[in-house]
């Protein structure tokens, strides 16, 4: 059944799935579980559940508290999503299309937060006291997991898919 579906169907399913899962999780955490009214919850010595508002991009770079700055981030995000969507729709690989769909869905989930809440809601706090660089303190959400999974799939495909072979001869 799935063998007849074009790659873009896998990509669109991944995008809609990532977006829906992210938004459902955020709705539940904010409006049902009421994470804003709770103290951080320790899941493991290195992982807590918290509520953190990110006004910028990854690691709170380029914070956008003002409307014009937030609009600028949304325009940039929209351009990136459009480029990734064009790539996904042209892709002949189901893995590439799925990976791009995960990235697109995650980006749309964070963009939806920026549009509706003014900032991105993050809930998972990964931390350590070891001096291991930026991962010593990292707060993320389901959308970020989808984006990361998509990037990892693209890297894996890049390493393990048969690529063009160099031509033999003098060139």
PyMOL commands that place a pseudoatom at each C-alpha (Angstrom):
pseudoatom trace, name=CA, resn=UNK, resi=1, chain=A, elem=C, hetatm=0, pos=[0.000, 0.000, 0.000]
pseudoatom trace, name=CA, resn=UNK, resi=2, chain=A, elem=C, hetatm=0, pos=[2.689, 2.521, 1.038]
pseudoatom trace, name=CA, resn=UNK, resi=3, chain=A, elem=C, hetatm=0, pos=[4.996, 1.496, -1.807]
pseudoatom trace, name=CA, resn=UNK, resi=4, chain=A, elem=C, hetatm=0, pos=[2.822, 3.388, -4.310]
pseudoatom trace, name=CA, resn=UNK, resi=5, chain=A, elem=C, hetatm=0, pos=[2.772, 6.656, -2.378]
pseudoatom trace, name=CA, resn=UNK, resi=6, chain=A, elem=C, hetatm=0, pos=[5.037, 9.406, -3.707]
pseudoatom trace, name=CA, resn=UNK, resi=7, chain=A, elem=C, hetatm=0, pos=[7.794, 10.745, -1.429]
pseudoatom trace, name=CA, resn=UNK, resi=8, chain=A, elem=C, hetatm=0, pos=[5.936, 14.042, -0.926]
pseudoatom trace, name=CA, resn=UNK, resi=9, chain=A, elem=C, hetatm=0, pos=[3.094, 12.110, 0.774]
pseudoatom trace, name=CA, resn=UNK, resi=10, chain=A, elem=C, hetatm=0, pos=[5.565, 10.891, 3.399]
pseudoatom trace, name=CA, resn=UNK, resi=11, chain=A, elem=C, hetatm=0, pos=[6.923, 14.409, 3.805]
pseudoatom trace, name=CA, resn=UNK, resi=12, chain=A, elem=C, hetatm=0, pos=[3.485, 15.981, 4.154]
pseudoatom trace, name=CA, resn=UNK, resi=13, chain=A, elem=C, hetatm=0, pos=[2.442, 13.298, 6.662]
pseudoatom trace, name=CA, resn=UNK, resi=14, chain=A, elem=C, hetatm=0, pos=[5.611, 13.924, 8.692]
pseudoatom trace, name=CA, resn=UNK, resi=15, chain=A, elem=C, hetatm=0, pos=[5.062, 17.698, 8.605]
pseudoatom trace, name=CA, resn=UNK, resi=16, chain=A, elem=C, hetatm=0, pos=[1.420, 17.506, 9.679]
pseudoatom trace, name=CA, resn=UNK, resi=17, chain=A, elem=C, hetatm=0, pos=[2.219, 14.852, 12.292]
pseudoatom trace, name=CA, resn=UNK, resi=18, chain=A, elem=C, hetatm=0, pos=[5.073, 16.853, 13.823]
pseudoatom trace, name=CA, resn=UNK, resi=19, chain=A, elem=C, hetatm=0, pos=[3.008, 20.048, 13.855]
pseudoatom trace, name=CA, resn=UNK, resi=20, chain=A, elem=C, hetatm=0, pos=[-0.051, 18.337, 15.372]
pseudoatom trace, name=CA, resn=UNK, resi=21, chain=A, elem=C, hetatm=0, pos=[1.957, 16.484, 18.033]
pseudoatom trace, name=CA, resn=UNK, resi=22, chain=A, elem=C, hetatm=0, pos=[3.849, 19.640, 18.991]
pseudoatom trace, name=CA, resn=UNK, resi=23, chain=A, elem=C, hetatm=0, pos=[0.756, 21.805, 19.264]
pseudoatom trace, name=CA, resn=UNK, resi=24, chain=A, elem=C, hetatm=0, pos=[-1.215, 19.120, 21.136]
pseudoatom trace, name=CA, resn=UNK, resi=25, chain=A, elem=C, hetatm=0, pos=[1.641, 18.712, 23.617]
pseudoatom trace, name=CA, resn=UNK, resi=26, chain=A, elem=C, hetatm=0, pos=[1.953, 22.458, 24.149]
pseudoatom trace, name=CA, resn=UNK, resi=27, chain=A, elem=C, hetatm=0, pos=[-1.823, 22.821, 24.612]
pseudoatom trace, name=CA, resn=UNK, resi=28, chain=A, elem=C, hetatm=0, pos=[-1.835, 20.000, 27.153]
pseudoatom trace, name=CA, resn=UNK, resi=29, chain=A, elem=C, hetatm=0, pos=[1.177, 21.322, 29.059]
pseudoatom trace, name=CA, resn=UNK, resi=30, chain=A, elem=C, hetatm=0, pos=[-0.153, 24.901, 29.193]
pseudoatom trace, name=CA, resn=UNK, resi=31, chain=A, elem=C, hetatm=0, pos=[-3.913, 24.444, 29.559]
pseudoatom trace, name=CA, resn=UNK, resi=32, chain=A, elem=C, hetatm=0, pos=[-4.522, 20.985, 31.019]
pseudoatom trace, name=CA, resn=UNK, resi=33, chain=A, elem=C, hetatm=0, pos=[-1.409, 20.127, 33.058]
pseudoatom trace, name=CA, resn=UNK, resi=34, chain=A, elem=C, hetatm=0, pos=[-0.906, 23.842, 33.903]
pseudoatom trace, name=CA, resn=UNK, resi=35, chain=A, elem=C, hetatm=0, pos=[2.889, 23.733, 33.794]
pseudoatom trace, name=CA, resn=UNK, resi=36, chain=A, elem=C, hetatm=0, pos=[2.987, 27.483, 34.508]
pseudoatom trace, name=CA, resn=UNK, resi=37, chain=A, elem=C, hetatm=0, pos=[1.556, 26.832, 37.969]
pseudoatom trace, name=CA, resn=UNK, resi=38, chain=A, elem=C, hetatm=0, pos=[3.934, 23.996, 38.834]
pseudoatom trace, name=CA, resn=UNK, resi=39, chain=A, elem=C, hetatm=0, pos=[7.474, 23.794, 40.082]
pseudoatom trace, name=CA, resn=UNK, resi=40, chain=A, elem=C, hetatm=0, pos=[10.009, 22.088, 37.818]
pseudoatom trace, name=CA, resn=UNK, resi=41, chain=A, elem=C, hetatm=0, pos=[9.555, 18.312, 37.735]
pseudoatom trace, name=CA, resn=UNK, resi=42, chain=A, elem=C, hetatm=0, pos=[12.714, 16.199, 37.876]
pseudoatom trace, name=CA, resn=UNK, resi=43, chain=A, elem=C, hetatm=0, pos=[12.519, 13.232, 35.496]
pseudoatom trace, name=CA, resn=UNK, resi=44, chain=A, elem=C, hetatm=0, pos=[16.196, 12.258, 35.724]
pseudoatom trace, name=CA, resn=UNK, resi=45, chain=A, elem=C, hetatm=0, pos=[19.373, 13.782, 37.195]
pseudoatom trace, name=CA, resn=UNK, resi=46, chain=A, elem=C, hetatm=0, pos=[19.915, 15.490, 33.821]
pseudoatom trace, name=CA, resn=UNK, resi=47, chain=A, elem=C, hetatm=0, pos=[16.315, 16.181, 32.693]
pseudoatom trace, name=CA, resn=UNK, resi=48, chain=A, elem=C, hetatm=0, pos=[13.552, 18.333, 34.181]
pseudoatom trace, name=CA, resn=UNK, resi=49, chain=A, elem=C, hetatm=0, pos=[10.153, 19.413, 32.908]
pseudoatom trace, name=CA, resn=UNK, resi=50, chain=A, elem=C, hetatm=0, pos=[9.796, 23.193, 33.170]
pseudoatom trace, name=CA, resn=UNK, resi=51, chain=A, elem=C, hetatm=0, pos=[8.071, 26.061, 31.391]
pseudoatom trace, name=CA, resn=UNK, resi=52, chain=A, elem=C, hetatm=0, pos=[10.453, 28.391, 29.607]
pseudoatom trace, name=CA, resn=UNK, resi=53, chain=A, elem=C, hetatm=0, pos=[9.494, 31.056, 27.079]
pseudoatom trace, name=CA, resn=UNK, resi=54, chain=A, elem=C, hetatm=0, pos=[11.976, 31.511, 24.246]
pseudoatom trace, name=CA, resn=UNK, resi=55, chain=A, elem=C, hetatm=0, pos=[11.658, 34.886, 22.516]
pseudoatom trace, name=CA, resn=UNK, resi=56, chain=A, elem=C, hetatm=0, pos=[14.459, 34.151, 20.082]
pseudoatom trace, name=CA, resn=UNK, resi=57, chain=A, elem=C, hetatm=0, pos=[15.713, 31.205, 18.101]
pseudoatom trace, name=CA, resn=UNK, resi=58, chain=A, elem=C, hetatm=0, pos=[17.844, 28.317, 19.314]
pseudoatom trace, name=CA, resn=UNK, resi=59, chain=A, elem=C, hetatm=0, pos=[19.561, 29.052, 22.641]
pseudoatom trace, name=CA, resn=UNK, resi=60, chain=A, elem=C, hetatm=0, pos=[17.513, 32.315, 22.751]
pseudoatom trace, name=CA, resn=UNK, resi=61, chain=A, elem=C, hetatm=0, pos=[19.683, 33.915, 20.073]
pseudoatom trace, name=CA, resn=UNK, resi=62, chain=A, elem=C, hetatm=0, pos=[18.207, 37.018, 18.415]
pseudoatom trace, name=CA, resn=UNK, resi=63, chain=A, elem=C, hetatm=0, pos=[15.539, 37.670, 21.065]
pseudoatom trace, name=CA, resn=UNK, resi=64, chain=A, elem=C, hetatm=0, pos=[12.431, 39.272, 19.575]
pseudoatom trace, name=CA, resn=UNK, resi=65, chain=A, elem=C, hetatm=0, pos=[10.290, 40.864, 22.286]
pseudoatom trace, name=CA, resn=UNK, resi=66, chain=A, elem=C, hetatm=0, pos=[8.970, 43.635, 20.026]
pseudoatom trace, name=CA, resn=UNK, resi=67, chain=A, elem=C, hetatm=0, pos=[6.346, 43.048, 17.346]
pseudoatom trace, name=CA, resn=UNK, resi=68, chain=A, elem=C, hetatm=0, pos=[8.584, 44.125, 14.469]
pseudoatom trace, name=CA, resn=UNK, resi=69, chain=A, elem=C, hetatm=0, pos=[11.414, 41.807, 15.567]
pseudoatom trace, name=CA, resn=UNK, resi=70, chain=A, elem=C, hetatm=0, pos=[8.985, 38.903, 15.993]
pseudoatom trace, name=CA, resn=UNK, resi=71, chain=A, elem=C, hetatm=0, pos=[7.615, 39.629, 12.511]
pseudoatom trace, name=CA, resn=UNK, resi=72, chain=A, elem=C, hetatm=0, pos=[11.163, 39.548, 11.157]
pseudoatom trace, name=CA, resn=UNK, resi=73, chain=A, elem=C, hetatm=0, pos=[11.775, 36.137, 12.728]
pseudoatom trace, name=CA, resn=UNK, resi=74, chain=A, elem=C, hetatm=0, pos=[8.483, 34.873, 11.277]
pseudoatom trace, name=CA, resn=UNK, resi=75, chain=A, elem=C, hetatm=0, pos=[9.383, 36.139, 7.800]
pseudoatom trace, name=CA, resn=UNK, resi=76, chain=A, elem=C, hetatm=0, pos=[12.783, 34.442, 8.000]
pseudoatom trace, name=CA, resn=UNK, resi=77, chain=A, elem=C, hetatm=0, pos=[11.157, 31.242, 9.270]
pseudoatom trace, name=CA, resn=UNK, resi=78, chain=A, elem=C, hetatm=0, pos=[8.593, 31.414, 6.471]
pseudoatom trace, name=CA, resn=UNK, resi=79, chain=A, elem=C, hetatm=0, pos=[11.288, 31.773, 3.821]
pseudoatom trace, name=CA, resn=UNK, resi=80, chain=A, elem=C, hetatm=0, pos=[13.207, 28.817, 5.226]
pseudoatom trace, name=CA, resn=UNK, resi=81, chain=A, elem=C, hetatm=0, pos=[10.055, 26.673, 5.411]
pseudoatom trace, name=CA, resn=UNK, resi=82, chain=A, elem=C, hetatm=0, pos=[9.163, 27.624, 1.829]
pseudoatom trace, name=CA, resn=UNK, resi=83, chain=A, elem=C, hetatm=0, pos=[12.611, 26.575, 0.609]
pseudoatom trace, name=CA, resn=UNK, resi=84, chain=A, elem=C, hetatm=0, pos=[12.456, 23.300, 2.522]
pseudoatom trace, name=CA, resn=UNK, resi=85, chain=A, elem=C, hetatm=0, pos=[8.931, 22.647, 1.227]
pseudoatom trace, name=CA, resn=UNK, resi=86, chain=A, elem=C, hetatm=0, pos=[10.058, 23.174, -2.371]
pseudoatom trace, name=CA, resn=UNK, resi=87, chain=A, elem=C, hetatm=0, pos=[12.920, 20.720, -1.777]
pseudoatom trace, name=CA, resn=UNK, resi=88, chain=A, elem=C, hetatm=0, pos=[10.543, 18.234, -0.146]
pseudoatom trace, name=CA, resn=UNK, resi=89, chain=A, elem=C, hetatm=0, pos=[8.009, 18.400, -2.978]
pseudoatom trace, name=CA, resn=UNK, resi=90, chain=A, elem=C, hetatm=0, pos=[10.739, 17.742, -5.574]
pseudoatom trace, name=CA, resn=UNK, resi=91, chain=A, elem=C, hetatm=0, pos=[12.478, 15.025, -3.595]
pseudoatom trace, name=CA, resn=UNK, resi=92, chain=A, elem=C, hetatm=0, pos=[12.552, 11.559, -5.081]
pseudoatom trace, name=CA, resn=UNK, resi=93, chain=A, elem=C, hetatm=0, pos=[13.608, 9.965, -1.784]
pseudoatom trace, name=CA, resn=UNK, resi=94, chain=A, elem=C, hetatm=0, pos=[11.043, 9.039, 0.849]
pseudoatom trace, name=CA, resn=UNK, resi=95, chain=A, elem=C, hetatm=0, pos=[13.660, 9.422, 3.584]
pseudoatom trace, name=CA, resn=UNK, resi=96, chain=A, elem=C, hetatm=0, pos=[14.605, 12.926, 2.419]
pseudoatom trace, name=CA, resn=UNK, resi=97, chain=A, elem=C, hetatm=0, pos=[10.952, 13.942, 2.123]
pseudoatom trace, name=CA, resn=UNK, resi=98, chain=A, elem=C, hetatm=0, pos=[10.167, 12.550, 5.582]
pseudoatom trace, name=CA, resn=UNK, resi=99, chain=A, elem=C, hetatm=0, pos=[13.181, 14.286, 7.114]
pseudoatom trace, name=CA, resn=UNK, resi=100, chain=A, elem=C, hetatm=0, pos=[12.248, 17.595, 5.503]
pseudoatom trace, name=CA, resn=UNK, resi=101, chain=A, elem=C, hetatm=0, pos=[8.651, 17.118, 6.630]
pseudoatom trace, name=CA, resn=UNK, resi=102, chain=A, elem=C, hetatm=0, pos=[9.790, 16.706, 10.239]
pseudoatom trace, name=CA, resn=UNK, resi=103, chain=A, elem=C, hetatm=0, pos=[11.873, 19.886, 10.001]
pseudoatom trace, name=CA, resn=UNK, resi=104, chain=A, elem=C, hetatm=0, pos=[9.002, 21.796, 8.388]
pseudoatom trace, name=CA, resn=UNK, resi=105, chain=A, elem=C, hetatm=0, pos=[6.450, 20.565, 10.935]
pseudoatom trace, name=CA, resn=UNK, resi=106, chain=A, elem=C, hetatm=0, pos=[8.718, 21.501, 13.830]
pseudoatom trace, name=CA, resn=UNK, resi=107, chain=A, elem=C, hetatm=0, pos=[9.414, 24.933, 12.374]
pseudoatom trace, name=CA, resn=UNK, resi=108, chain=A, elem=C, hetatm=0, pos=[5.688, 25.527, 11.849]
pseudoatom trace, name=CA, resn=UNK, resi=109, chain=A, elem=C, hetatm=0, pos=[4.975, 24.447, 15.429]
pseudoatom trace, name=CA, resn=UNK, resi=110, chain=A, elem=C, hetatm=0, pos=[7.426, 26.996, 16.800]
pseudoatom trace, name=CA, resn=UNK, resi=111, chain=A, elem=C, hetatm=0, pos=[6.153, 29.639, 14.363]
pseudoatom trace, name=CA, resn=UNK, resi=112, chain=A, elem=C, hetatm=0, pos=[2.599, 28.999, 15.577]
pseudoatom trace, name=CA, resn=UNK, resi=113, chain=A, elem=C, hetatm=0, pos=[3.773, 29.717, 19.137]
pseudoatom trace, name=CA, resn=UNK, resi=114, chain=A, elem=C, hetatm=0, pos=[5.503, 32.895, 18.054]
pseudoatom trace, name=CA, resn=UNK, resi=115, chain=A, elem=C, hetatm=0, pos=[2.320, 34.021, 16.272]
pseudoatom trace, name=CA, resn=UNK, resi=116, chain=A, elem=C, hetatm=0, pos=[-0.197, 33.104, 18.975]
pseudoatom trace, name=CA, resn=UNK, resi=117, chain=A, elem=C, hetatm=0, pos=[1.802, 33.446, 22.198]
pseudoatom trace, name=CA, resn=UNK, resi=118, chain=A, elem=C, hetatm=0, pos=[4.566, 35.899, 21.274]
pseudoatom trace, name=CA, resn=UNK, resi=119, chain=A, elem=C, hetatm=0, pos=[7.251, 33.355, 22.216]
pseudoatom trace, name=CA, resn=UNK, resi=120, chain=A, elem=C, hetatm=0, pos=[7.995, 29.667, 21.877]
pseudoatom trace, name=CA, resn=UNK, resi=121, chain=A, elem=C, hetatm=0, pos=[7.034, 27.434, 24.811]
pseudoatom trace, name=CA, resn=UNK, resi=122, chain=A, elem=C, hetatm=0, pos=[9.804, 25.020, 25.796]
pseudoatom trace, name=CA, resn=UNK, resi=123, chain=A, elem=C, hetatm=0, pos=[9.364, 22.296, 28.405]
pseudoatom trace, name=CA, resn=UNK, resi=124, chain=A, elem=C, hetatm=0, pos=[12.286, 19.869, 28.523]
pseudoatom trace, name=CA, resn=UNK, resi=125, chain=A, elem=C, hetatm=0, pos=[15.366, 21.091, 30.377]
pseudoatom trace, name=CA, resn=UNK, resi=126, chain=A, elem=C, hetatm=0, pos=[18.473, 19.029, 29.664]
pseudoatom trace, name=CA, resn=UNK, resi=127, chain=A, elem=C, hetatm=0, pos=[21.296, 19.962, 32.018]
pseudoatom trace, name=CA, resn=UNK, resi=128, chain=A, elem=C, hetatm=0, pos=[24.546, 18.842, 33.537]
pseudoatom trace, name=CA, resn=UNK, resi=129, chain=A, elem=C, hetatm=0, pos=[27.199, 20.288, 35.782]
pseudoatom trace, name=CA, resn=UNK, resi=130, chain=A, elem=C, hetatm=0, pos=[29.901, 18.924, 33.488]
pseudoatom trace, name=CA, resn=UNK, resi=131, chain=A, elem=C, hetatm=0, pos=[31.650, 21.472, 31.254]
pseudoatom trace, name=CA, resn=UNK, resi=132, chain=A, elem=C, hetatm=0, pos=[30.338, 20.039, 27.969]
pseudoatom trace, name=CA, resn=UNK, resi=133, chain=A, elem=C, hetatm=0, pos=[29.606, 23.231, 26.072]
pseudoatom trace, name=CA, resn=UNK, resi=134, chain=A, elem=C, hetatm=0, pos=[26.148, 24.363, 24.982]
pseudoatom trace, name=CA, resn=UNK, resi=135, chain=A, elem=C, hetatm=0, pos=[24.422, 21.102, 25.953]
pseudoatom trace, name=CA, resn=UNK, resi=136, chain=A, elem=C, hetatm=0, pos=[25.240, 21.831, 29.590]
pseudoatom trace, name=CA, resn=UNK, resi=137, chain=A, elem=C, hetatm=0, pos=[21.907, 23.703, 29.625]
pseudoatom trace, name=CA, resn=UNK, resi=138, chain=A, elem=C, hetatm=0, pos=[19.390, 23.195, 26.864]
pseudoatom trace, name=CA, resn=UNK, resi=139, chain=A, elem=C, hetatm=0, pos=[15.612, 23.760, 26.956]
pseudoatom trace, name=CA, resn=UNK, resi=140, chain=A, elem=C, hetatm=0, pos=[13.533, 22.357, 24.104]
pseudoatom trace, name=CA, resn=UNK, resi=141, chain=A, elem=C, hetatm=0, pos=[10.092, 21.158, 23.003]
pseudoatom trace, name=CA, resn=UNK, resi=142, chain=A, elem=C, hetatm=0, pos=[8.510, 18.530, 20.742]
pseudoatom trace, name=CA, resn=UNK, resi=143, chain=A, elem=C, hetatm=0, pos=[8.984, 20.770, 17.680]
pseudoatom trace, name=CA, resn=UNK, resi=144, chain=A, elem=C, hetatm=0, pos=[12.713, 20.943, 18.394]
pseudoatom trace, name=CA, resn=UNK, resi=145, chain=A, elem=C, hetatm=0, pos=[12.817, 17.143, 18.662]
pseudoatom trace, name=CA, resn=UNK, resi=146, chain=A, elem=C, hetatm=0, pos=[11.147, 16.874, 15.227]
pseudoatom trace, name=CA, resn=UNK, resi=147, chain=A, elem=C, hetatm=0, pos=[13.612, 19.352, 13.714]
pseudoatom trace, name=CA, resn=UNK, resi=148, chain=A, elem=C, hetatm=0, pos=[16.578, 17.511, 15.213]
pseudoatom trace, name=CA, resn=UNK, resi=149, chain=A, elem=C, hetatm=0, pos=[15.257, 14.116, 14.067]
pseudoatom trace, name=CA, resn=UNK, resi=150, chain=A, elem=C, hetatm=0, pos=[14.816, 15.501, 10.548]
pseudoatom trace, name=CA, resn=UNK, resi=151, chain=A, elem=C, hetatm=0, pos=[18.370, 16.831, 10.451]
pseudoatom trace, name=CA, resn=UNK, resi=152, chain=A, elem=C, hetatm=0, pos=[19.741, 13.530, 11.770]
pseudoatom trace, name=CA, resn=UNK, resi=153, chain=A, elem=C, hetatm=0, pos=[17.836, 11.631, 9.050]
pseudoatom trace, name=CA, resn=UNK, resi=154, chain=A, elem=C, hetatm=0, pos=[19.267, 13.934, 6.370]
pseudoatom trace, name=CA, resn=UNK, resi=155, chain=A, elem=C, hetatm=0, pos=[22.793, 13.389, 7.694]
pseudoatom trace, name=CA, resn=UNK, resi=156, chain=A, elem=C, hetatm=0, pos=[22.303, 9.617, 7.836]
pseudoatom trace, name=CA, resn=UNK, resi=157, chain=A, elem=C, hetatm=0, pos=[20.981, 9.573, 4.296]
pseudoatom trace, name=CA, resn=UNK, resi=158, chain=A, elem=C, hetatm=0, pos=[23.903, 11.710, 3.167]
pseudoatom trace, name=CA, resn=UNK, resi=159, chain=A, elem=C, hetatm=0, pos=[26.371, 9.226, 4.594]
pseudoatom trace, name=CA, resn=UNK, resi=160, chain=A, elem=C, hetatm=0, pos=[24.691, 6.000, 3.566]
pseudoatom trace, name=CA, resn=UNK, resi=161, chain=A, elem=C, hetatm=0, pos=[22.817, 6.671, 0.321]
pseudoatom trace, name=CA, resn=UNK, resi=162, chain=A, elem=C, hetatm=0, pos=[24.578, 5.926, -2.919]
pseudoatom trace, name=CA, resn=UNK, resi=163, chain=A, elem=C, hetatm=0, pos=[25.767, 9.186, -4.374]
pseudoatom trace, name=CA, resn=UNK, resi=164, chain=A, elem=C, hetatm=0, pos=[27.293, 10.083, -7.706]
pseudoatom trace, name=CA, resn=UNK, resi=165, chain=A, elem=C, hetatm=0, pos=[30.412, 8.144, -8.459]
pseudoatom trace, name=CA, resn=UNK, resi=166, chain=A, elem=C, hetatm=0, pos=[33.443, 10.116, -9.691]
pseudoatom trace, name=CA, resn=UNK, resi=167, chain=A, elem=C, hetatm=0, pos=[34.196, 9.629, -13.370]
pseudoatom trace, name=CA, resn=UNK, resi=168, chain=A, elem=C, hetatm=0, pos=[37.195, 7.595, -14.226]
pseudoatom trace, name=CA, resn=UNK, resi=169, chain=A, elem=C, hetatm=0, pos=[39.718, 8.961, -16.675]
pseudoatom trace, name=CA, resn=UNK, resi=170, chain=A, elem=C, hetatm=0, pos=[41.692, 12.125, -17.188]
pseudoatom trace, name=CA, resn=UNK, resi=171, chain=A, elem=C, hetatm=0, pos=[38.721, 14.415, -16.646]
for i in range(1, 171): cmd.bond("trace and resi %d" % i, "trace and resi %d" % (i + 1))
show_as sticks, trace
zoom trace
